Amino acid sequence: MLTAWGGGTITTANTVISGRDITGQVTIAAPGVVIKNSKIHITNGYYDVYVQSGSVTIQDSELYGNPTGSTIGFDNWTGLRLNIHNFPDDGVKLGSNVLLQDSYIHDFATAAGAHADGGQMQSGVTNLVVRHNTILAKTITGTGANAALFIAPDLGPSTNGPVTITGNLLSGGNYTVYIVDGNNGQYFVQNISLTNNRWVRNSYQYGVVDINVPVTKSGNVWDDNNAPAF
């Protein structure tokens, strides 16, 4: 039985929140916060979990039903074994010092004309890892799923990264993964790698990847027969 909690701002370092049914935005303003074994389905706020300062690890939890925004943003968070679904904007906002691992992002709930991504990187980042996840860019409304991952530093600055995308199952979208420059060539993130991912054939509208910057690529195969995807 989960205990109801309406959310709030965490200001005490190393706070552990466990076994909660959370219905309001959780704002992180302390280091070492842990949220685990919980459901987060907010009725107010733009993010289920917003890292204002400090850091948070969210694990073994379900995040869904946010009526307006995304589930997690932006820097200094770790997501482990998360079930993320039914979100109207991007699933997660990918920033610096972020690890998303062993999680399932699916069933976008976007409106017509939306361009939602399973995970979106908007800024120049350092130390971003997306590993061993299943990200299915498909909506329950039939429209609005742009990509499983959208990697573009449109807000800058240019950085040396690294950005590591490895060992994921990826499908859907216009292109399933975009890795492009930011703000029409103004910003770049270096040391990006796209390795050992599995791709679902014919799940996308235009293609598997759209890449216009240097990326280290290897071991990317079709999920149905292990043949090289690109």
N, C-alpha and C positions, 0 to 999 in steps of 0.2 A: 504494500500500500504506500503510495507516494503522498507526501505531505504538501499541501497547497502553499504557495508563496507567490506574492504579487510582484516580485522583482525588487530592484533597488540598486544603489551604488555601493560597491565593496571597497572599503578604504583600509582594511586591516590586512597586513601581509600574511600570506600562507593560509588564508581562509579556505576551508573545505566545505562545499555545498554538495550534499549527497541525498538522493532519494526524494527529490522535490518535483512537484508539478508546478512549473513556473509560468505565470501568465502575464508578466510585465518585463520590460527590458532590463537586462542585467548590465550595468556599467562597471567596468573594471578600472579601479584607480589605486591599485596596490599590486606589488609583485607576488608571484608564486601562488595565485589563486587557483583552486581546482574546483571544477563542476563535474560531477559524475553521477551515473545511474539515475538520470533525471529526464523529464520531458520539458521542453521549452516551446511554448506555443502562445506567443504574446498577443495581447489585444491592444496594446499601446506601445509606441516607440518604433523607430525605423529598423533597429537591429535587435535580434534576440540577445546577442552578447556583443557589446561595444567596448573595445579596449581603448579607453581614454588615456590611460597611463598604466605602468606596471606590466603585468603579464598574466596569462591564464592558460591552463590546460583543461580542455573539455573532452571527456571521454565516456564511452559506453552510454550515450544519450541520444535522444531523438529530438530534432529541431524541425518544426513545421508550422504552417498555418499563419505565419506573419502576414497581416493584411496589406502592408504597404512596402516592405523592404526586403533586406537580406538577413541571413541568419547570424553571420559573424563578420566583424571588421575591426581593425585593419591590420595593425602590426602586432608582433609579440604574442602570438597565440599558437597553441598546438591543439589539433583536433584528431582524436584517436577513436576509431570504431564508432563513427557517428552515422546516424540515419537522418538524412536531410532531404526534405521534400515539401511540396505544396507551398512554394515561396513565389511572390509576384515579381521580384527583381532578380538580382544575381544570387546564386546559392550562397557563396562566400566571397568576401573581398580578400584578396591575397596580397599581403604586405611584406615587410621585412621581418626577418626572424620568425618565419611561419613554417610549420610542418603540418600538412594534411595527410593523414595516413590511414589505410585500412577502413575507409569510409565509403558510404553509398549515397550518391546525390542523384535524385531522380524525380520524375513527375512534377515538372515546373508548373506553376499555376499563373502563367502570365496572360496579360490581355492582348488582344489583337494589335499588331503593330509594335509590340515590345521587342527588345533585343536582349533577352536574358541569357546569362551564361552560368554554367555550373560553378565555375570559379573565375573571377575577373581580377587581373592585376592592372591597376590604373597608374601607378607611380613607379619611378625608378626604385628598385628594391635591392636589398642584399639578403642573402641566406634564405631563399624560398625553396622549399622542397614539397613536391606533390608526388606521393609514393603509395603504390599498392591500393589504389582506390577504384571503384566502379562509378563512372560518371556518364549518365545517359541523358543527353540533351534532347528531351522530348517533353512536350507539354500535355497536361490533361485537357487543355482547351483546344489543342490542335494547331496553335500558332504561337510564335514568339520565342522559340528556343533558338538562340543565335549560335551557341557553341558549348561544347563541354568545358573548354578552357579558352579564355581570351587573354592573351599576354601582350599588353601594349602600354608603355609608360607615357600615356598622353599628358599626365600632369607633371612629368619630370621628377627629379633631374635625371641626367644620364648617370649610370652606375656601372660598376664592374660585376654586379651580381654576387654570387652565382644564382642561377635558377635551374633546378633539377626536376625534371618530369620523367618519372621512371616506374615501370612495372604496373601501369594502370590498364584497365579496360575502359575504352572510350568509344562513344557512339553519338550519332545524331548531329543536329545543328545545320546551319548553312554550310560552313566548314566545321568539321568536328573540333579542330584546334587552330586558332590563329596565334602566330608569333610574329609580331610586326613592330616597326618603329613607332614612336610616339609623336603626336601632334605634327603629322605630315613631315617626318624626317628630322624634327628638332631634337628628340631624345632617343637614346639607345641604352639597352641593358646588354652587357657582354656576359660571356661565359654561360650561355644557355645550352642545356643538353636535353634531348628528347630520345630516350633509350628504352628498349625492351618493353614497349607498350603494345597492347593488343587492340585492334580496331575492328569495328563491326561494319562489314561490307554493305554498301548501298543504304546505309542508315542516314546519310547526309543529303543535302540538296545539291551542293556544288562540288564538294571534294573532301578528302580526308584532312588536308592541312593547307593553310595559307601562310607562307613564311616569306619575309622579305629582308631578314637580317641573318647574320651568321649564327648557325645552330649546329651543334654536334649531334648527329643522328646515327643510330645503329639499333639493330634488333627489333625494329617495329614490324609487326606481322599481322596478317588477317587472323581474326579469331576462329574462322571456320576451317582453315587448312594450314596455318602456320607459314604460308608463303609471305615474302616481303610485301608490305603494304605500300612502300614508296622507297 
